[in-house]
């Protein structure tokens, strides 16, 4: 029987491992023919460090306290925007992404934020449809901060027609810690 991972704030000493998890997770995109996405470099260690210092990076750690997944968050238009969720491929399909998002939901509730947002691929099964199953819905209108994210993604070569901006209202009531 495997134990559920522990979700905790990321530590500075594990940032290189988080970077390698992001790189390894690209295999899923390679398997569906999205080679350009699979080969896109992960965020720099400096970028990971900025999220970590701000308390906006969480790690899913196994029973040995080794990172097997992570989530990076930033504040956009008064909401917790999920910038990146990645899980080590050999730990995939075990609910780790869901646990990471739940941790962000609890944190956002404690901050008094109204919702989680994200930008993802509309028709990739482990992206748009997955997040829809987690309660995220496509936004009918794009807020200014999300419009900027859309512009940044387009500048990186992502086709806006293949992307979807999604939002989920905070689910956790009264979380204080």
C-alpha positions in Angstrom: 0.0 0.0 0.0 1.4 3.4 -1.0 0.9 6.4 1.3 -0.4 9.7 0.2 2.2 12.3 -0.4 2.7 15.1 2.0 2.0 18.6 0.6 4.2 21.3 2.1 5.9 24.6 1.1 8.8 24.0 -1.2 12.3 24.2 0.2 15.2 26.0 -1.5 17.4 22.8 -1.4 14.9 20.9 -3.6 14.4 23.5 -6.4 16.8 21.7 -8.8 14.7 18.6 -8.3 11.5 20.5 -9.0 13.1 21.8 -12.2 13.9 18.2 -13.2 10.3 17.1 -12.4 9.0 19.8 -14.8 11.4 18.6 -17.5 10.4 14.9 -17.0 6.7 15.7 -17.0 7.2 16.9 -20.6 7.2 13.2 -21.7 3.4 13.3 -21.5 3.4 16.0 -24.2 5.9 14.1 -26.3 3.7 11.0 -26.2 0.8 12.9 -27.8 3.0 14.6 -30.5 3.4 18.0 -28.8 7.2 17.9 -29.1 7.6 21.6 -29.0 5.8 21.8 -25.6 7.8 18.8 -24.3 11.1 20.4 -25.2 10.3 23.8 -23.8 12.8 24.5 -21.0 11.5 24.5 -17.4 11.5 27.7 -15.4 14.9 28.8 -14.4 16.2 28.1 -10.9 15.9 31.8 -10.2 12.2 31.7 -11.2 11.6 28.7 -8.9 13.5 30.5 -6.1 11.3 33.6 -6.5 8.1 31.5 -6.0 9.7 29.6 -3.1 10.8 32.8 -1.3 7.3 34.3 -1.8 5.7 31.2 -0.2 4.0 30.4 -3.5 5.5 27.0 -4.3 4.3 23.8 -2.8 5.8 20.4 -3.0 4.3 16.9 -3.0 6.8 14.8 -1.1 6.8 11.0 -0.8 7.3 9.0 2.4 11.1 9.7 2.2 10.3 13.4 1.9 11.6 13.5 -1.7 9.7 15.8 -4.1 7.5 14.0 -6.6 5.4 17.0 -7.7 4.9 20.7 -7.3 2.6 23.6 -7.9 3.6 27.2 -8.5 1.2 30.1 -7.9 1.0 33.8 -8.5 -1.6 36.4 -7.7 -3.4 37.6 -10.7 -6.4 39.9 -10.6 -7.0 39.1 -6.9 -7.1 35.4 -7.5 -4.6 32.5 -6.9 -3.4 31.7 -10.4 -1.9 28.3 -10.8 1.1 28.9 -13.0 2.4 25.3 -13.1 1.5 21.9 -11.8 3.9 19.0 -12.5 4.2 15.5 -11.2 7.0 13.0 -11.8 5.7 10.7 -14.5 6.2 7.5 -12.4 4.0 9.1 -9.7 1.3 10.2 -12.2 -2.4 9.2 -12.1 -2.3 8.9 -8.3 -4.1 12.1 -7.4 -1.0 14.1 -6.6 -2.0 17.0 -8.9 -5.4 17.1 -7.2 -3.8 17.2 -3.8 -1.5 20.0 -4.8 -4.5 22.0 -6.2 -6.4 21.3 -3.0 -3.5 22.7 -0.9 -3.6 25.9 -3.1 -7.3 26.1 -2.6 -6.9 25.9 1.2 -4.2 28.5 1.1 -6.2 30.8 -1.1 -9.2 30.5 1.3 -7.0 31.5 4.2 -5.9 34.5 2.2 -9.5 35.5 1.5 -9.1 35.0 -2.2 -12.3 34.3 -4.2 -11.0 31.8 -6.8 -8.3 29.8 -8.5 -7.4 30.5 -12.1 -5.2 28.8 -14.7 -4.3 28.7 -18.3 -4.0 25.3 -20.0 -4.4 23.4 -23.3 -8.1 23.2 -24.1 -8.2 19.7 -25.6 -5.3 17.8 -24.0 -6.9 15.1 -21.8 -4.6 15.8 -18.8 -5.1 19.6 -19.1 -8.4 21.3 -19.9 -10.7 18.2 -19.5 -8.8 17.2 -16.3 -9.3 20.7 -14.8 -12.9 20.7 -15.8 -13.4 17.5 -13.7 -11.8 19.3 -10.8 -14.5 22.0 -11.1 -12.7 24.6 -13.2 -14.8 26.4 -15.8 -13.9 28.3 -18.9 -14.0 32.1 -18.3 -16.5 33.9 -20.5 -14.5 37.1 -20.1 -10.8 37.6 -19.7 -9.6 39.8 -16.9 -6.6 42.2 -17.5 -4.1 40.0 -15.7 -5.2 36.9 -17.5 -5.1 38.8 -20.8 -1.4 39.6 -20.1 -0.8 35.9 -19.4 -2.4 35.1 -22.7 -0.1 37.6 -24.5 3.0 36.1 -22.8 2.0 32.5 -23.8 1.4 33.7 -27.4 4.9 35.3 -27.4 6.3 31.9 -26.4 4.7 30.3 -29.4 1.5 28.9 -27.9 -1.5 29.1 -30.1 -4.3 31.0 -28.2 -6.9 29.0 -30.0 -5.5 25.8 -28.3 -5.5 27.4 -24.8 -8.3 28.0 -22.3 -8.4 30.3 -19.3 -10.3 28.6 -16.4 -11.5 29.6 -13.0 -12.8 27.7 -9.9 -14.4 29.4 -7.0 -12.6 28.6 -3.7 -14.1 25.4 -2.2 -12.7 25.5 1.3 -14.7 27.6 3.8 -13.1 29.1 6.9 -9.6 27.6 6.4 -7.2 29.5 8.7 -3.9 27.8 8.4 
